[in-house]
Amino acid sequence: MDSECQIDLLDNFSRGVNDTHLADLAENETINLIYTDLLLSSTIDQLDQDYAYIYHFAAVIGVQHVLKSPFDVLEKNFILLQNALKIARKQKKLRRFIFTSTSEVYAGTLNHY
């Protein structure tokens, strides 16, 4: 990892999973792990305004959640994207905003392509 880059990783840890990969990343001195919730609009004003790149991976995932509460999942994922875009708009030197959606959109693609 480029030592001149600083990376802020945002997570609300709502999955309740002990993610060893995330723990390994957090040990890197160029990475700042921030406990915050992008569902809250107050998060927007708490973050820096000098990001060059924003990679938006935050989403409610899991087929079980979609089947149990489809409206809730769609609403939360919409709010997450909306707040990420608001954060992007506040940036002074943003070069790219990358939105990945969720892995659910790729279901079956290997069978069709």
KOLSE-625371 format. One record per residue (C-alpha): x, y, z. Coordinates in Angstrom, 1 decimal. Example, Ala and Ser with C-alpha at 12.3 -4.5 7.8 and 13.67 -1.06 7.14 Angstrom:
BEGIN
<rec><u>12.3</u><v>-4.5</v><w>7.8</w></rec>
<rec><u>13.7</u><v>-1.1</v><w>7.1</w></rec>
# end
This chain:
BEGIN
<rec><u>0.0</u><v>0.0</v><w>0.0</w></rec>
<rec><u>1.3</u><v>3.5</v><w>-0.9</w></rec>
<rec><u>2.6</u><v>5.1</v><w>2.3</w></rec>
<rec><u>1.6</u><v>8.5</v><w>1.0</w></rec>
<rec><u>-2.0</u><v>7.5</v><w>0.9</w></rec>
<rec><u>-4.2</u><v>7.8</v><w>4.0</w></rec>
<rec><u>-7.3</u><v>5.6</v><w>4.0</w></rec>
<rec><u>-10.4</u><v>6.1</v><w>6.1</w></rec>
<rec><u>-12.5</u><v>2.9</v><w>6.4</w></rec>
<rec><u>-16.0</u><v>3.6</v><w>7.8</w></rec>
<rec><u>-18.0</u><v>0.8</v><w>9.4</w></rec>
<rec><u>-20.9</u><v>0.6</v><w>11.8</w></rec>
<rec><u>-20.0</u><v>-3.1</v><w>12.6</w></rec>
<rec><u>-23.7</u><v>-4.0</v><w>12.5</w></rec>
<rec><u>-23.0</u><v>-7.5</v><w>11.1</w></rec>
<rec><u>-21.5</u><v>-8.4</v><w>14.5</w></rec>
<rec><u>-18.8</u><v>-10.5</v><w>12.8</w></rec>
<rec><u>-15.2</u><v>-10.6</v><w>14.0</w></rec>
<rec><u>-13.7</u><v>-9.7</v><w>10.6</w></rec>
<rec><u>-10.0</u><v>-10.8</v><w>10.7</w></rec>
<rec><u>-9.3</u><v>-9.2</v><w>7.4</w></rec>
<rec><u>-10.6</u><v>-5.8</v><w>8.6</w></rec>
<rec><u>-8.5</u><v>-6.2</v><w>11.8</w></rec>
<rec><u>-5.4</u><v>-6.9</v><w>9.7</w></rec>
<rec><u>-6.0</u><v>-3.8</v><w>7.6</w></rec>
<rec><u>-6.6</u><v>-1.6</v><w>10.7</w></rec>
<rec><u>-3.0</u><v>-2.5</v><w>11.9</w></rec>
<rec><u>-1.6</u><v>-0.6</v><w>8.9</w></rec>
<rec><u>-0.6</u><v>2.9</v><w>9.9</w></rec>
<rec><u>-2.0</u><v>4.4</v><w>6.7</w></rec>
<rec><u>-5.5</u><v>3.1</v><w>7.5</w></rec>
<rec><u>-7.8</u><v>4.9</v><w>9.9</w></rec>
<rec><u>-10.8</u><v>2.7</v><w>11.0</w></rec>
<rec><u>-13.7</u><v>4.9</v><w>11.9</w></rec>
<rec><u>-16.8</u><v>3.6</v><w>13.7</w></rec>
<rec><u>-19.7</u><v>5.5</v><w>12.3</w></rec>
<rec><u>-23.1</u><v>4.9</v><w>10.7</w></rec>
<rec><u>-23.7</u><v>6.2</v><w>7.2</w></rec>
<rec><u>-27.4</u><v>5.9</v><w>7.8</w></rec>
<rec><u>-27.2</u><v>8.9</v><w>10.1</w></rec>
<rec><u>-27.0</u><v>12.3</v><w>8.4</w></rec>
<rec><u>-24.9</u><v>13.6</v><w>11.3</w></rec>
<rec><u>-22.0</u><v>11.5</v><w>9.9</w></rec>
<rec><u>-21.8</u><v>13.7</v><w>6.8</w></rec>
<rec><u>-20.4</u><v>16.7</v><w>8.8</w></rec>
<rec><u>-18.1</u><v>14.6</v><w>10.9</w></rec>
<rec><u>-15.8</u><v>13.5</v><w>8.0</w></rec>
<rec><u>-12.9</u><v>15.1</v><w>6.3</w></rec>
<rec><u>-13.5</u><v>17.2</v><w>3.2</w></rec>
<rec><u>-10.3</u><v>16.4</v><w>1.4</w></rec>
<rec><u>-10.9</u><v>12.9</v><w>0.0</w></rec>
<rec><u>-9.6</u><v>12.4</v><w>-3.5</w></rec>
<rec><u>-11.4</u><v>9.0</v><w>-3.9</w></rec>
<rec><u>-14.5</u><v>7.6</v><w>-2.3</w></rec>
<rec><u>-15.3</u><v>3.9</v><w>-2.7</w></rec>
<rec><u>-18.8</u><v>3.3</v><w>-1.5</w></rec>
<rec><u>-19.2</u><v>-0.4</v><w>-0.4</w></rec>
<rec><u>-21.8</u><v>0.1</v><w>2.4</w></rec>
<rec><u>-25.0</u><v>-1.8</v><w>2.0</w></rec>
<rec><u>-27.4</u><v>-4.0</v><w>3.8</w></rec>
<rec><u>-26.6</u><v>-7.4</v><w>2.3</w></rec>
<rec><u>-27.9</u><v>-11.0</v><w>2.5</w></rec>
<rec><u>-30.7</u><v>-12.6</v><w>0.6</w></rec>
<rec><u>-32.4</u><v>-13.4</v><w>4.0</w></rec>
<rec><u>-32.7</u><v>-9.7</v><w>4.8</w></rec>
<rec><u>-34.1</u><v>-8.9</v><w>1.3</w></rec>
<rec><u>-36.7</u><v>-11.7</v><w>1.6</w></rec>
<rec><u>-37.7</u><v>-10.8</v><w>5.1</w></rec>
<rec><u>-37.7</u><v>-7.0</v><w>4.8</w></rec>
<rec><u>-37.4</u><v>-5.9</v><w>1.2</w></rec>
<rec><u>-38.7</u><v>-2.4</v><w>1.7</w></rec>
<rec><u>-36.4</u><v>-1.8</v><w>4.7</w></rec>
<rec><u>-33.3</u><v>-3.1</v><w>2.8</w></rec>
<rec><u>-34.1</u><v>-0.9</v><w>-0.2</w></rec>
<rec><u>-34.7</u><v>2.2</v><w>2.0</w></rec>
<rec><u>-31.5</u><v>1.7</v><w>4.0</w></rec>
<rec><u>-29.4</u><v>1.1</v><w>0.9</w></rec>
<rec><u>-30.9</u><v>4.2</v><w>-0.7</w></rec>
<rec><u>-30.1</u><v>6.3</v><w>2.4</w></rec>
<rec><u>-26.5</u><v>4.9</v><w>2.5</w></rec>
<rec><u>-26.0</u><v>5.9</v><w>-1.1</w></rec>
<rec><u>-27.6</u><v>9.3</v><w>-0.7</w></rec>
<rec><u>-25.4</u><v>10.1</v><w>2.4</w></rec>
<rec><u>-22.3</u><v>8.9</v><w>0.6</w></rec>
<rec><u>-23.1</u><v>11.2</v><w>-2.3</w></rec>
<rec><u>-23.7</u><v>14.1</v><w>0.1</w></rec>
<rec><u>-20.2</u><v>13.4</v><w>1.5</w></rec>
<rec><u>-18.8</u><v>13.4</v><w>-2.0</w></rec>
<rec><u>-20.4</u><v>16.8</v><w>-2.8</w></rec>
<rec><u>-18.6</u><v>18.3</v><w>0.2</w></rec>
<rec><u>-15.1</u><v>17.2</v><w>-1.0</w></rec>
<rec><u>-12.7</u><v>19.9</v><w>-2.2</w></rec>
<rec><u>-10.6</u><v>17.7</v><w>-4.4</w></rec>
<rec><u>-12.7</u><v>14.6</v><w>-5.2</w></rec>
<rec><u>-11.4</u><v>12.9</v><w>-8.4</w></rec>
<rec><u>-13.6</u><v>9.8</v><w>-8.3</w></rec>
<rec><u>-16.7</u><v>8.4</v><w>-6.6</w></rec>
<rec><u>-17.0</u><v>4.6</v><w>-7.1</w></rec>
<rec><u>-20.2</u><v>2.9</v><w>-6.2</w></rec>
<rec><u>-20.3</u><v>-0.9</v><w>-6.2</w></rec>
<rec><u>-23.9</u><v>-1.6</v><w>-5.2</w></rec>
<rec><u>-24.1</u><v>-5.1</v><w>-3.5</w></rec>
<rec><u>-23.1</u><v>-8.6</v><w>-4.5</w></rec>
<rec><u>-26.8</u><v>-9.4</v><w>-4.9</w></rec>
<rec><u>-26.9</u><v>-7.7</v><w>-8.3</w></rec>
<rec><u>-24.4</u><v>-10.2</v><w>-9.7</w></rec>
<rec><u>-26.4</u><v>-13.3</v><w>-8.9</w></rec>
<rec><u>-26.5</u><v>-15.7</v><w>-11.8</w></rec>
<rec><u>-24.1</u><v>-13.7</v><w>-14.0</w></rec>
<rec><u>-21.7</u><v>-16.6</v><w>-14.3</w></rec>
<rec><u>-24.5</u><v>-18.6</v><w>-15.8</w></rec>
<rec><u>-25.4</u><v>-16.0</v><w>-18.4</w></rec>
<rec><u>-22.1</u><v>-14.5</v><w>-19.5</w></rec>
# end
